Amino acid sequence: MSAFSDQRQLWLYSTGWKAVQHMPEKAAYRSFRTIADFFWRRRSPSVRRLELNYARVGKWTPEELRELTRLGARSYMRYWCDAFRMSEWSHERILERVRVVDEYRLRDALAAGRGVVVPLPHMGNWDWAGAWACLTGAPLATVAERLRPEKLYERFVTYREALGMTVHPLGGDGVMGALATHLGKGGLVCLPAERDLSRRGVPVTLFGEPTRMPAGSAMLALRTGAALIPVTLAYEGREPDHRLVIRFHEPIDPPEERGERLATMTQRIADAFEVGIRANPEDWHMTQRLFLSDLDANDPRRRAEPVTS
């Protein structure tokens, strides 16, 4: 990306951020819904990739898949409207509009003094879930992919830190050690976990098809003894009065077979993601190619060497 493109992207995000914060709430969400419908009708590349991934979730007719993709585009733009406005939300609003399923799984592990690793897919609004965790006594650490330009990345880091999170750059020096230290103190680590960016992902089956998922969540749990509890997210209700649903899935214990631990645990994360995504497919915001069969023939992820336990 050129320096001009970098600056243009930064200007667009910054201008949009400020504008949305100052708009009446209903008008802001209505505008983002209109934007979603515009790109859905034009079948933008992101919309086509979203549709490609949704096709794996269930057996849809062409009409059902098209409608699901429209709802998915709207859900994704709802996330962005949330993101631009969340810094103005009160703590009460953040907490009151969250519904949690099986929260005891998190609280029991934290009460026992164990750190907790939470892998989650790109669903709902994980920034909101992170803010909820921080406000309810579970300050979390996470990683963020470096965006370009650097000032845009810094803005998103500042935004998440203002919500109470500790943010480390994905792939940065010492990140795994810092996360392990946080877990060793009984902390919470949340990691996006269904799309591998390292090219050393663990082979898994998701919705009956092969893909690769990051090894980090299972690896951290194995190295530190932290609990490994997958989470999926969903929206409920119509904006701007919508709520976020946070679902804690069954904790994943290390299997006895040491040589297969990483692979087995990562597959179980994928299985939990399947359950959550099938329940609310429209809130799965995976706008990138995910399945190996969708990647270009020369994509290195097709022949990547997975990390082993």
N, C-alpha and C positions, 0 to 999 in steps of 0.2 A: 504494500500500500504506500502511495507517495505521501510526502509531507503535506501536500495540499489536501489529499483525501483524508488524511488523519485529522487535520484541522477542521475540515468540513464536517466530519463525523462528530468531533467534539462539540462543534457549534450546534449541530442539530440536536444532540442529546441535551446539552446545557439549556438551549432555548426551549426545547420541549419540556424539560424538567420544570423550569420556572413557570412556563405558561400553564401547565396542568395544575400546578400547586395553587394558582390564583383563579382558576376557573370554578364556577359553582359545581358542586360534587356530581349532581345528576348529569349536568352537561358534559363534564369530563368523561364519565363512563360511557355516555351515549356517543361521544365523539370517537372513543376507542373502539366501540362496537361497530361504528360506521367504517372505520379504517379496516377492521378485521374483515367485514363483508366485502370491501373493495378488493383487497388482496385475494380473498377467496374466489370472487367472481373472475378475477384475472388469472387465477391458477398460477400464482407466483411460484418460484422454485421452492421456497420454504413450505408453501401450502402443498405442493406436490409431494415433497418429502414427508410431510406430516401424514398425508393420505397413504403413502407407501407403507409407513409404519403401522398406521391404524388397520390396514388390510390384514396384518398378521394377528390382530387381537381377537377377531371373531369372524364368523361367516356372514358377511354382509352382502346384500344386493348392491348393485352400483348406486342406486338412489340412497340407500341407507348409508353407504360409505361416504357419499358426497355430503349428506346432511351431517354425519358425524364430524367430518372435516371442517364444516362450517362452524359447528359448535366448538371444535378444538381451537380454531383460529380466534374465536371470540374469547375463549377461556385464556388463551395465551396473551391477547391484548388486555384482558382484565388484569392479568398479572402485572403488565407494564404500567397500567394506570395505578394499580396499588403501589408499585415501587416508586413512582414519581410522587405519590401523595403520602406515603407512610411516615415520612419524617415529621409530618404535621399531625399525625394521629396521637391522641392521648394514650397513656398506658392503659387506662380503663377500656378504651375502645379496642385496643389490641387484644386484651384478655377476654373481654365479654363476648367477642365474636369468634371465639375458638371453641370447637367441640372436640374433646379428646376421647378416643376409644382405647381402652386397656392401658391407661396411663400408669397403672400400678407396676407394669413391667419395667418402666423407666425408674420409678421412684424406689422400688424394692432394690434394684441394683445399686442405685446411688446411696441408699440408706445403709447398704452393706459395705460401703466404702470402696466399691469397685468403680473404676472408670467405665464409661459406656461409649461404644462406637455405634453411631447410627448411620448406616448407609441408606440413601434415599434416591429415587429417580427424579427426573425433572417433571414434577407434578405440582399442581396447585401453586402455592406461593411459599417457597422454603424460607425466604427472608422473614416472612410473617411467623412461620413456625419457629425460626431461630429467635426472634424477638420474644415470643411466648416463653420459650425455654429460659432465656436470660431473666425475664421478669418473674419467673416462678422458681427461682433459686437454682438454676442449672446453667450457669454461664458456659458458653460453648466456644470451641475453637474449630476453625474450618480452613479450607483452602479456596483460592479463587484463581481461575484461569487469567493469565495476563492479557488484557485487552490493549489494542492500539487505537488511538495514541495513549501514551503512558498516563497522561492527565485524566483520561477517561477511566482507566483502571483505578487510579488513585481516588477518583470521585466515588466509584462504587465501593472501594474499601472503606472510605470515610463514612459513607452511608451505612454500611453494615456495622462498622465499629460503633457508630452512634446508637445502633440498636442493641449494643452490648456484646457483640461478638469479637473474638480475636481472629484476625484473618491473616493467613500466610499465603505467599504466592505459590501456585502450583508448580512443582518441579524446582523450587528454590532450595538453596543449600541449607541443610539442617532441618528441613521441614518435618520429616518423619521423626527425628529426635525430639523436636519441640512438641509435636502432637503426643508422642509417647510420654514425655514429661508431664504434660497436662493430664493425661489419663492416669498416670501414676499418683497424681494428687486427688484422684477421685473425680476428675472432670468429665465433661461431655464433648465428644468429637463428632461432628456431622460431615459426611462426605457424599457429594453427588457420585453415583456409583453404577449407572447402567451404560455409560459410554466411555470407552477406553481411549485416552489421548496419548498414552505412553508407547503404544505399539508393542507392549509386552503384557497385554491383558490375558486373563484366564479364559480359556474356551468354556462356554456355557451354552445351554439350550434355552432360548426364550421364545415362548409361543410356538414351540416345535421347530424352531430354526436356529442354526448355529450363529453365534456372535461371540464377542469377547467383552469381558467386563474388567474394570480395574481391580487389581489385587490388594489395594491399600487397606480397605476396611477389614478384611479377614486377616491380613498380615499384622495390622496393629493389634487386633484382638488376641492373636496368637502370641505375639511378642510381649504383651503387657499383662495378659490375663483379664483384660477388660471384657465386659459383657458385649455381645454383638446382637443388636436389636434393630432389624429393618423397620423402616417407617415409610408409609405412603400417605399422600396428601390429596385432598379434593376440596372443591368449592361446593357450597350449598346455598340456595337462595339466589335472588336476583340483585345485582348491583344497583345502588350502592349499599344495600342493606345485607349483602352476602356475608357468609361465615366461612371459616376455614375448618376443615375436619382433619385432624391428625390421628392416624391409626398406627399404634405400636403393634408390630407382629410378634410372633413367638420368638424368644431368644434362640440364637443358634449356638450350640455347644460344639467344641472341637470333637471330631470323630476319633475313635481309637487308632485308626490306621494313620500313622504319622505321615507317611509318604503322600497321602492323598488329602491331607487336611485342607490345604488352601483351595484346591479344586472343589472339594465337597462343600465347603462353607460358602464359596462364591456362588455355586449352583443353587444353594438354598436361599441365598439373597435373591437370585433371579426368580426363584419360585415364589417368594413373598411378593416381589414386584408384580408378577403375573396376577396374583390375587387382587392386589390393589388397583392395577390398571384395568383389569376386566370389569371391576365394579364401577369405575369412573373413567372410561377411556378418553372422554373429551378433555379431561384435565391433565392428560399426559402430553407435555409440550416438547416432544422430541422432533425437532425440525431438521435434524441431520440424518445422514445415512447411518444406519445402525447395524443392520444384518449383513453378514459377510457376502451373501448372494447379491446384495445391492451395491457393493463396492466395485470400483474399477478393477479390471484384471491385474493391473500393475500396482494396486494399492498395497503398501508394505504390510498393512494389518492382516491381509489374507494369509501371509506366510510368516507372521511375527512369531518370535520365540517367547512363549509365556514364562513369566517368573514362576519359580517353584518354591514350595515351602521347605 
